[in-house]
Amino acid sequence: WFSYHVKEGNGGSMFVSTYDGMQIYRVGKNGWYPSFSRDYSKMVFWRPIPNSIIIKNSLGVETNLGSGISPIINADGTKIVFQDRATAGSWDIFTMDADGSNRQQLTFDPSVEAAPTFSHDGQQICYLRLPAKGEALVPLARIMVLPTSGGTPVAGASVVDTRAPLAYNRFKSRSIGLYVQDTVALTDSVKLI
């Protein structure tokens, strides 16, 4: 299963789907970037108005955890990684506990850090580092990795689980589609939507 959102008007609808697209379920409205704990008891997502991270339990009760975007919950549902504007105004990577407490800034760099995610074992965070104003645009973006507890980021490493199918957006013929590809067999991509 994987989760995604589809823009609708000023908001978005959130879905989960099997990798082959045969089963698709709407899991919420007015939210983007849905992420689930391994047992599906918790879902975290971004609500653009009023720029907040929301956690929703299995009973459908929503709790606003404060500002930030692109939230990802770890497998055991105890920690959330996300991006937010730091006091200096740059986009940085933060973590917090699933109840909104223990908010920690992990990166302190003028560049834009975005799209954070946990490694499969939950011990590292992988994210994109985009150049700051005035920096060379080559490379355009770097994958960075740092320990979940913080520390010095390492450039060029990857924590992608290559055994899992890869889901991605692709712009083709004036439309955007959601595709999935088996990264082991390298089969043809399958368009889901």
Secondary structure as the mmCIF struct_conf table of DSSP 4:
data_model
#
loop_
_struct_conf.conf_type_id
_struct_conf.id
_struct_conf.beg_label_comp_id
_struct_conf.beg_label_asym_id
_struct_conf.beg_label_seq_id
_struct_conf.end_label_comp_id
_struct_conf.end_label_asym_id
_struct_conf.end_label_seq_id
STRN STRN1 PHE A 2 GLU A 8
TURN_TY1_P TURN_TY1_P1 GLY A 9 ASN A 10
STRN STRN2 GLY A 11 SER A 17
TURN_TY1_P TURN_TY1_P2 TYR A 19 ASP A 20
BEND BEND1 GLY A 21 MET A 22
STRN STRN3 ILE A 24 LYS A 29
BEND BEND2 ASN A 30 ASN A 30
STRN STRN4 TRP A 32 PHE A 36
TURN_TY1_P TURN_TY1_P3 ARG A 38 ASP A 39
BEND BEND3 TYR A 40 SER A 41
STRN STRN5 LYS A 42 ARG A 47
TURN_TY1_P TURN_TY1_P4 PRO A 48 ASN A 51
STRN STRN6 SER A 52 ASN A 57
TURN_TY1_P TURN_TY1_P5 SER A 58 LEU A 59
STRN STRN7 GLU A 62 ASN A 64
BEND BEND4 SER A 67 SER A 67
STRN STRN8 ILE A 69 ILE A 73
TURN_TY1_P TURN_TY1_P6 ALA A 75 ASP A 76
BEND BEND5 GLY A 77 THR A 78
STRN STRN9 LYS A 79 ARG A 85
TURN_TY1_P TURN_TY1_P7 THR A 87 ALA A 88
BEND BEND6 GLY A 89 SER A 90
STRN STRN10 TRP A 91 ASP A 97
TURN_TY1_P TURN_TY1_P8 ALA A 98 ASP A 99
BEND BEND7 GLY A 100 GLY A 100
BEND BEND8 ASN A 102 ASN A 102
STRN STRN11 GLN A 104 GLN A 105
BEND BEND9 PRO A 110 SER A 111
STRN STRN12 VAL A 112 PHE A 118
TURN_TY1_P TURN_TY1_P9 HIS A 120 ASP A 121
BEND BEND10 GLY A 122 GLN A 123
STRN STRN13 GLN A 124 LEU A 130
HELX_LH_PP_P HELX_LH_PP_P1 PRO A 131 ALA A 132
TURN_TY1_P TURN_TY1_P10 LYS A 133 GLY A 134
BEND BEND11 GLU A 135 GLU A 135
BEND BEND12 VAL A 138 LEU A 140
STRN STRN14 ARG A 142 PRO A 147
TURN_TY1_P TURN_TY1_P11 THR A 148 SER A 149
STRN STRN15 VAL A 154 ALA A 155
TURN_TY1_P TURN_TY1_P12 GLY A 156 GLY A 156
TURN_TY1_P TURN_TY1_P13 THR A 162 ARG A 163
BEND BEND13 ALA A 164 ALA A 164
HELX_LH_PP_P HELX_LH_PP_P2 PRO A 165 PRO A 165
STRN STRN16 LEU A 166 LYS A 172
TURN_TY1_P TURN_TY1_P14 SER A 173 ARG A 174
STRN STRN17 SER A 175 GLN A 181
TURN_TY1_P TURN_TY1_P15 THR A 183 LEU A 186
HELX_LH_PP_P HELX_LH_PP_P3 THR A 187 SER A 189
STRN STRN18 VAL A 190 LYS A 191
#
